[in-house]
């Protein structure tokens, strides 16, 4: 059996471990690393998966999923460098970090696949984009696709598009949460209790997302179906346009992409 180690068992790392278990992987074939002993005990008790040190994970695992924060990558690579060879597969879930960083720091020939997931992985509804590094083959990509299919949908993109993916879908859930938060506040302003406003908006968001996912129609057509002549919705849309909401959203996503590029450059300088 293939042994998989998740380096960094935060929320995303834990979600992946949970998804793999539910997808049929045996707990004995899964490992994780975590710096805090209490967190190790918590996850081992919850899932029956053993927490190990990075060195043991590198020696035992066929696939190493790096899920640490980007700012914590350097010491992890220092530990991995003398331990990995071309038979290992490194899967990076670190936002902004290019495969070239790993390839420069690890032994020649180590295959690396870059992934940009998002937090709906916690409910098995992630959108993950994968890109092959210099030494990663179609077979490696197929392995990673299968791995991530347990926690959501997967698409393959050129690595040059990963910063845009990070800005759009990686950060995307935060934009929706921000919009829902504002709409709940609007409900309160209009006199509704917070709990009721939340229920109304959250279910509206769930229903709208399902319509988008299951309909072949463009979002413009779905919006127009709600927008009656001289009705309430068109008045609301006019105010959104008047306040530049569309332009602000475009600028926000562009800013997120710029920051992703900055993170990559900061770690990928010779």
C-alpha positions as CSV (number, residue, x, y, z in Angstrom):
1,X,0.0,0.0,0.0
2,X,1.1,3.6,-0.6
3,X,2.0,5.4,2.5
4,X,1.0,9.1,2.6
5,X,2.3,11.6,5.1
6,X,0.8,15.1,5.7
7,X,3.4,17.5,6.9
8,X,1.5,20.1,9.0
9,X,-1.9,18.9,10.3
10,X,-3.7,22.2,10.5
11,X,-7.3,22.5,9.3
12,X,-6.4,21.7,5.7
13,X,-4.1,18.9,6.6
14,X,-6.7,17.4,8.9
15,X,-9.4,17.7,6.3
16,X,-7.2,15.8,3.8
17,X,-6.5,13.1,6.3
18,X,-10.2,12.8,7.1
19,X,-11.1,12.6,3.5
20,X,-8.5,9.9,2.8
21,X,-9.9,7.8,5.6
22,X,-13.5,8.2,4.3
23,X,-12.2,7.4,0.9
24,X,-11.0,4.0,2.0
25,X,-7.4,4.6,3.0
26,X,-6.2,2.6,6.0
27,X,-5.1,4.6,9.1
28,X,-2.0,2.5,9.2
29,X,-1.0,3.9,5.8
30,X,-1.3,7.5,6.8
31,X,1.1,9.6,8.9
32,X,1.2,13.3,9.9
33,X,3.6,15.7,11.5
34,X,2.6,18.4,13.9
35,X,4.7,20.6,16.2
36,X,2.3,20.7,19.1
37,X,2.1,17.5,21.2
38,X,-1.5,18.2,22.3
39,X,-2.5,18.5,18.7
40,X,-0.8,15.2,17.9
41,X,-2.7,13.5,20.7
42,X,-6.0,15.1,19.5
43,X,-5.7,13.9,15.9
44,X,-4.4,10.4,16.9
45,X,-7.3,10.0,19.2
46,X,-9.8,11.2,16.6
47,X,-8.6,9.3,13.6
48,X,-6.2,6.6,14.8
49,X,-3.4,8.0,12.6
50,X,0.1,8.2,14.1
51,X,1.9,11.5,14.4
52,X,5.7,11.3,13.6
53,X,8.7,13.5,13.1
54,X,9.5,14.9,9.7
55,X,12.5,12.5,9.3
56,X,10.4,9.4,9.9
57,X,7.7,10.7,7.6
58,X,10.3,11.2,4.8
59,X,11.7,7.8,5.2
60,X,8.4,5.9,5.4
61,X,6.1,7.8,3.0
62,X,5.8,7.4,-0.7
63,X,3.8,10.7,-0.9
64,X,4.6,13.7,1.2
65,X,1.9,16.4,1.3
66,X,3.4,19.7,2.5
67,X,0.7,21.6,4.2
68,X,2.7,24.0,6.4
69,X,2.3,27.8,6.3
70,X,4.5,29.3,3.5
71,X,6.6,31.1,6.1
72,X,7.4,27.8,7.8
73,X,8.7,26.1,4.6
74,X,12.4,26.6,5.0
75,X,13.1,24.4,8.0
76,X,10.9,21.7,6.5
77,X,12.9,21.7,3.3
78,X,16.1,21.6,5.3
79,X,14.9,18.4,7.0
80,X,13.6,16.8,3.8
81,X,16.6,17.7,1.5
82,X,18.9,14.8,2.5
83,X,16.1,12.3,2.8
84,X,14.2,12.3,-0.5
85,X,15.0,11.0,-3.9
86,X,13.2,10.5,-7.2
87,X,11.0,7.7,-5.9
88,X,9.3,10.1,-3.5
89,X,6.4,12.4,-4.6
90,X,6.1,15.8,-3.0
91,X,2.7,17.5,-3.1
92,X,2.8,21.2,-2.1
93,X,-0.3,22.8,-0.6
94,X,1.5,26.0,0.3
95,X,0.0,29.1,-1.3
96,X,2.4,31.1,-3.5
97,X,5.3,28.6,-3.4
98,X,6.5,27.5,-6.8
99,X,7.7,24.0,-7.6
100,X,11.1,25.5,-8.5
101,X,11.7,26.3,-4.9
102,X,11.4,22.6,-3.9
103,X,13.4,21.5,-7.0
104,X,16.2,23.8,-6.1
105,X,16.3,22.7,-2.4
106,X,15.7,19.0,-2.8
107,X,17.7,16.3,-4.7
108,X,17.6,16.4,-8.5
109,X,14.7,14.4,-9.9
110,X,12.3,14.6,-7.0
111,X,8.8,15.1,-8.5
112,X,6.8,18.0,-7.1
113,X,3.1,18.8,-7.8
114,X,1.8,22.2,-6.7
115,X,-1.7,22.4,-5.4
116,X,-4.0,25.3,-4.6
117,X,-6.9,24.0,-2.5
118,X,-9.4,26.0,-0.5
119,X,-11.1,25.7,2.9
120,X,-14.3,23.9,1.7
121,X,-12.0,20.9,1.8
122,X,-13.3,20.8,5.4
123,X,-16.7,19.7,4.1
124,X,-15.4,17.7,1.2
125,X,-16.3,20.4,-1.3
126,X,-12.8,21.8,-2.1
127,X,-11.8,23.3,-5.5
128,X,-8.2,22.2,-6.0
129,X,-6.0,23.2,-8.9
130,X,-2.9,21.1,-9.6
131,X,0.3,21.8,-11.6
132,X,3.2,19.6,-12.5
133,X,6.8,20.6,-11.6
134,X,9.8,19.8,-13.8
135,X,10.1,16.2,-12.8
136,X,6.4,15.3,-12.3
137,X,4.8,13.1,-14.9
138,X,1.3,12.5,-16.0
139,X,1.3,9.5,-13.7
140,X,2.2,11.7,-10.7
141,X,-0.6,14.1,-11.6
142,X,-3.1,11.2,-11.8
143,X,-2.0,10.1,-8.3
144,X,-2.5,13.6,-6.9
145,X,-5.9,14.0,-8.7
146,X,-7.1,10.8,-7.1
147,X,-5.8,11.9,-3.7
148,X,-7.6,15.2,-3.8
149,X,-10.8,13.8,-5.3
150,X,-11.7,12.5,-1.8
151,X,-12.2,16.1,-0.6
152,X,-13.7,17.8,-3.7
153,X,-13.1,18.7,-7.3
154,X,-9.8,18.9,-9.1
155,X,-8.6,20.7,-12.2
156,X,-5.2,20.8,-13.8
157,X,-3.7,24.2,-14.8
158,X,-0.3,25.4,-16.0
159,X,1.8,26.5,-13.0
160,X,1.9,30.1,-14.5
161,X,-1.8,30.3,-13.7
162,X,-1.5,29.2,-10.1
163,X,-1.2,32.8,-8.7
164,X,-4.5,33.7,-10.4
165,X,-6.1,30.5,-9.1
166,X,-4.9,31.4,-5.6
167,X,-6.6,34.8,-5.9
168,X,-9.8,33.5,-7.4
169,X,-10.7,30.1,-5.7
170,X,-8.0,29.8,-3.0
171,X,-9.2,33.1,-1.4
172,X,-12.6,32.8,-3.0
173,X,-14.5,31.5,0.1
174,X,-13.5,34.5,2.0
175,X,-15.2,36.8,-0.5
176,X,-18.4,34.9,-0.2
177,X,-18.2,34.9,3.6
178,X,-17.6,38.6,3.5
179,X,-20.7,39.2,1.3
180,X,-22.9,37.0,3.5
181,X,-21.7,38.9,6.6
182,X,-22.6,42.2,4.9
183,X,-26.0,40.8,3.9
184,X,-26.8,39.6,7.4
185,X,-25.9,43.1,8.7
186,X,-28.3,44.5,6.1
187,X,-31.0,42.2,7.4
188,X,-30.4,43.5,10.9
189,X,-30.5,47.1,9.7
190,X,-33.9,46.3,8.2
191,X,-35.2,45.1,11.5
192,X,-34.7,41.3,11.3
193,X,-33.3,39.3,14.2
194,X,-29.7,38.2,13.5
195,X,-30.5,34.5,13.6
196,X,-33.3,34.9,11.1
197,X,-31.2,37.1,8.8
198,X,-28.5,34.5,8.9
199,X,-30.8,31.6,8.1
200,X,-32.4,33.5,5.2
201,X,-29.1,34.5,3.6
202,X,-27.2,31.3,4.2
203,X,-29.9,29.1,2.6
204,X,-30.2,31.6,-0.3
205,X,-26.4,31.2,-0.8
206,X,-26.7,27.4,-0.7
207,X,-29.6,27.4,-3.2
208,X,-27.9,29.9,-5.5
209,X,-24.7,27.9,-5.5
210,X,-26.6,24.7,-6.3
211,X,-28.3,26.5,-9.2
212,X,-24.9,27.7,-10.5
213,X,-23.5,24.2,-10.2
214,X,-26.4,22.3,-11.8
215,X,-27.5,24.8,-14.4
216,X,-26.0,25.2,-17.9
217,X,-27.0,28.8,-17.9
218,X,-24.6,31.7,-17.5
219,X,-24.7,33.6,-14.2
220,X,-26.0,36.7,-16.0
221,X,-29.1,34.8,-17.2
222,X,-29.7,33.4,-13.7
223,X,-29.4,36.9,-12.2
224,X,-31.7,38.3,-14.9
225,X,-34.4,35.7,-14.0
226,X,-34.6,37.3,-10.6
227,X,-34.6,40.9,-12.0
228,X,-38.1,42.0,-12.9
229,X,-38.6,45.4,-14.7
230,X,-39.0,48.2,-12.2
231,X,-38.8,45.6,-9.4
232,X,-36.9,45.5,-6.1
233,X,-33.9,43.6,-7.5
234,X,-33.0,46.0,-10.3
235,X,-33.0,48.8,-7.8
236,X,-30.6,46.9,-5.6
237,X,-28.4,46.1,-8.6
238,X,-28.3,49.8,-9.6
239,X,-27.0,50.6,-6.1
240,X,-24.3,48.0,-6.3
241,X,-23.2,49.4,-9.7
242,X,-23.4,52.9,-8.4
243,X,-21.0,52.0,-5.5
244,X,-18.6,50.2,-7.7
245,X,-19.0,46.8,-6.2
246,X,-18.0,45.0,-9.4
247,X,-14.9,47.1,-9.9
248,X,-13.9,46.7,-6.2
249,X,-14.2,42.9,-6.6
250,X,-12.0,42.9,-9.7
251,X,-9.4,45.1,-7.9
252,X,-9.5,42.9,-4.8
253,X,-8.9,39.7,-6.7
254,X,-6.1,41.3,-8.6
255,X,-4.5,42.4,-5.3
256,X,-4.7,38.9,-4.0
257,X,-2.9,37.6,-7.1
258,X,-0.2,40.3,-6.7
259,X,0.4,39.1,-3.1
260,X,0.6,35.5,-4.2
261,X,3.3,36.5,-6.7
262,X,5.2,38.3,-4.0
263,X,5.1,35.3,-1.7
264,X,6.6,33.1,-4.4
265,X,9.3,35.6,-5.2
266,X,10.3,36.0,-1.6
267,X,10.9,32.3,-1.2
268,X,12.2,31.5,-4.7
269,X,15.1,34.0,-4.9
270,X,18.5,32.5,-5.6
